[in-house]
Amino acid sequence: MKVLIIEDEMPNAKRLQKMLLQIDAGIEICATLESISDSVQWFRRHPHPDIAFMDVRLADGLCFEVFSQTTVHCPVIFTTAYDEYALRAFKVNSVDYLLKPVNIAELSSSLEKFRQTHRHPPGNNMMNDMITMLKQQQKSYRTRFLLPFKDTYNTLLVPDIAYFYTELKVTWALQHNRQRHVVPYTLEELEDQLDPDVFFRANRQYLISSSSIGAIHNYFNGKLKVVVQPGIKDDLVISRERAAGFKKWLDR
């Protein structure tokens, strides 16, 4: 049996490899990969293994991105740190999930399940459904910021924030009551931390909350001009490329 391991923590990868060989000395480890980019390139250039073990969170993101960038022609066993009760629903599917830290008994059981019933990879629809469900289980969004203030700390609640913006390479959070605070993150980092149903990256300078939007106007060349509250000095313009996504974001 040929096995691929995708795990960004090498002690975990070596432990998994050791347990696999204890269970079956005939197992061949094709490769041990640490990132999404390496995995995508490997799947594109090599014959696919009989089965792959994938850690959900890798060094450069979530392993689900592998499936969006290339086709995986093998069954996958995900290794996760999620609550085991949340994973029970997946146990009946043709792809299995192991809760970290993986123990040898559960690993052996998963391999036996694969040998008996999982000779073929799951259909695309099944894989997409399971990836969507796992993403929903995995992702939680920031609800507050703990910010230093003189010799103390202040708590800034996310629902109180109208928008984030950058000024002279500093990121500010502006509250609905017009108070503003420096936050130690870039807008790119905040995009990943905040609920995308609530916040939209309007342009390079602004990340806005839906609750801040006062009016939307058509602008020239397919662009949109957005009026936000509290107001800003310059026009907040959304490019033609982002306009369709912005309207779709609001129309939910």
N, C-alpha and C positions, 0 to 999 in steps of 0.2 A: 504494500500500500504506500503510495506517494503522498506526502503531507507537506503543506506549506504553512509556515507560522508567520503571522503578521502581528508583531508586538513590539512596542517602543521601549519597554523596560527589559533590558537584557537579562537581569536575574530571573524575571518571570518567564522569559522565552527559554532560557536554559533549563529551568525547572520543568516547564511543560514538555520540552524535548526529552528530558530524562525520564519523566513518567510515561511518555508514549513508548519509549524503548523498553521500559520495564514491562509494560502491558504486552507489547509485541516487538520482539527483537528484529523482526523482518521489516519494520516500518522504515521507509527511506524519507529523510527530511530533505526536501528539494531546496529550500532556502529559508532564511529567517530575515524578514524585512521589518523596517522600523517606521515607515511613513506612507502616506497616501501616494505621493509622487513615485516612490520606489515601487510600490505595489502595482500601480497602473502600468508602469514601464515593464515590470516583470510579466504581468499577464499578457501584455501585447507581444512579448518577444519569446516566450517559452511555452512549451506544451503545458496545459493546465493539469494540476495534480488530481488525485482521487478525492481529496478533501482539503479544505483550508480552515485554519483556526485564526480568527480575527479579533483582536482587541478593539472594542468600540471606540475608545478615545486614543488617537495616535498623536505623534509629536506635532503634526501639521493640520490637525482637525479630526473630524469624525470619519470612521472608516466607511460610512455610507457613501462618501464622495467617490470611492473607488468604483462603485456600481454606476454612478452617473457619468464617469469618464471612460469606462471600458466595459466589455462584456466578460462576465465571470462564468465559465463553463464548468463549475464544480459546486458541490454542496459546501455550505459554510457553517461552522460552529462558532458562534460569537462568544467571546468571554467578556463578561461585564461585571460592574460593581453595583448593579441595581438590586433593589430588594427582590428576594426570591418570590414573594407572593405576586409581584407585578409581572413576573415572567412565566407563571404557571400557564397562562393562556397560550403561550407559544410552544409548550412542550408537546402538543399533539401535531405540530407541523413538521414538515420534512427537513427543516433546519433546526438545529438544537442550540441551546444557550447554557453556558456554564457560569455560575456565580463565583467571582473571585473571593478569596483565594481558591483556586481549583484544587479539588482533592482527587486522588487516584481512583477512588471507587466511582465517583460521578463521571470521570473521564472515561473509564473503562465501559461504563454503561452507555455513554454517548457513542463510543466507537462500535459497540455491539449493535446498537440501534441503527447506526449507519450501515453496518455490514448486512443487516437483515432487510432493511427497507429503503435505504437511501442510495441506491446505485446510480440514480439519475438526479440531476439538479432540479430544484423546484422551478415551476413556470415563472415567467416574468411578472405576471400579475400577483402571484403569491409573494414573490420576493419584494415587489414594490409595496404591497400592503404591510408586510412585516417591517420593512425599513421605516415606513411612515409611523407605524405604531411605536417602534423603538425610539424614534426621534422624539415623539410626544412624551414618552416615559422619561427620556434623558434630559430634555431641556427644561431648565428653570431660569427665570429671568430676575434681574436685579430689582429690588423693591425699595432700596434706600442706599444712601452713601454716608459713610462716617468720615467727616472732614475735620482736620485740625483747625482750631481757632484759638490763637494765643496759647495759653497753657492748658486748654481744655479741648473738647471735641464737640462738634455739632452734628446732629443727624438731619440729613436732607432726604425727605421722602420723594420718591419718583413721581407720584401723582400730583405733587405740588409744582412740578417743573413744566414750564411752557415750551422751552426749547433749549438746546445746547448750541453754542457757536464758538468759533475760533477767532482770536484777535491777537495779532503779534505772536503767533505760535503758542498761545495760551488758550485752554479750553474753559469756557464759562458755562454754568448752568443758570438760566434765568427763571425765577419762579413767577407764578401768576401775580404775586403781590409786588413784583418788580425788584425784589432782592436778588442779587446775583452772587455766585460762589465759584471759585476756581475748583475744578475737578481734575485729578491727576491722570486723565486718560485722553487719548486721541478720539476723534469722532469715529474712526474706524473701530476702535476697541469698544466704544459705547454702543455702536450698532450691534455688535455681537452680544452685549450684555443686556440689552433692553428688548422688551417685547416688540417685535416688528408689527404687530397689530395696532400698537399705540404710537410708535415713533417711526418717522420716515426721513431718510437722508435726502433733503431737498436739493442740496448742491454741496460743493466742497466746504462751504463755511457753516451750513446750518443742518441740524438734526432736529426736526420739529415734532411736537406732540399733536395729535388730532384735536385735542382740547384747546389748542392755541389758535386754530384757524378761524379767522373772522370772515373772510371772503376770498373768492377765487375769480380771476379775470383772465380771459384770453389775451395773449400777448402776441407780438409779431413772430412770424416764422414758426408757428406751431408751439410756441412756448406758453407757459402759464405764469401769471403774477399772483402771488399769494399774499394776502394781508393777514398778519398775525397780531395777536394780543398777548403781552404788551408789544407795542409797535416798535419798528426799527427805522433807522434813518434812511437807508437805501432800500431800493426795491428788492424783494425776495423773489427771484426768478427761477423757475424750474425749466430745464432745457427740454427741447422737443423729444430727445431720447428718453428722458425720465417722465415726461408728462403722462403717457399712457399708463405707466406703472403707478403713478401718483393717483390718477383718477380711479384705477382699479382698487387701490388701497383704501380710498375713502368710500367707495361704493360697495360696502360689505354688509 
